[in-house]
Amino acid sequence: MRKTLRGFSFVEVILYLGLFSVMATALLAFSWNVLDLGVKDRTSRQVFSRARFITERINYFIRNASGIDTGASVFDNANGKLVLNVLGSGDTVTIALQNGNVVLLETGQPAVALNGSDAKAGSLTFLNYGSPADGSEYIDFVLTLESVKNDTEVRSPYQATTTLQSGAFIRNDGTSL
């Protein structure tokens, strides 16, 4: 009985290597796209989350105000400014757009930027509805926030922008509406 040892021929090895490289390339491209999509999604969620935080803070101060300083406020402008009188005191709270930051300034306190260093506000527009006479003062606002790539850290190369509209009634007499 004669034994023959049989292995792979050179053509078969080349064929298997070619198939393996095509499959590995396709798998690598698919994996890269999945990771890339995750980074895009994280950037969008981060900007939306920051915008929601800012709108909730603004709504909080509007709801707890006793009135608006209409002379110092800027309405119907993309670089809006809202000056609110604090309920039960002579203090004010100012919310304004300054150099791409939504800034909160309370009487006697340092200014605080509500958006982080990885996001900037493109516009903040306040609208004044109602009248203090009948207790129906309503402040509406539109905020546009976009992501920013910070040079000091490795961040996503993707840009995300979100626009949120919100508003609240001013509690002139301290009661809830």
FENVEN-V860487 format. One line per field, one symbol per residue. ss: DSSP state (H for helix, E for strand, - for the rest). phi: phi as a letter, one per 30 degrees, with the letter a starting at -180 (. if undefined). A space follows every 50 residues. Layout:
# FENVEN-V860487
ss->???
phi->???
This chain:
# FENVEN-V860487
ss->---------HHHHHHHHHHHHHHHHHHHHHHHHHHHHHHHHHHHHHHHHH HHHHHHHHHHHHH-EEEE-----E----E-EEEEEE-----EEEEEEE-- EEEEEE-----EE-----EEEEEEEEEEE--------EEEEEEEEEE--- ----------EEEEEEEEE--------
phi->.cccdbbddddddddddddddddddddddddddddddddddddddddddd ddddddddeedddccclcdddcdbchbdcdbbccdddiacdbbcbbcbhi cdccbceicddbddcddcbbddabccbccibddcicdbccbbccbbdbdd ddbdbddccbbbbbcaladddecicdc
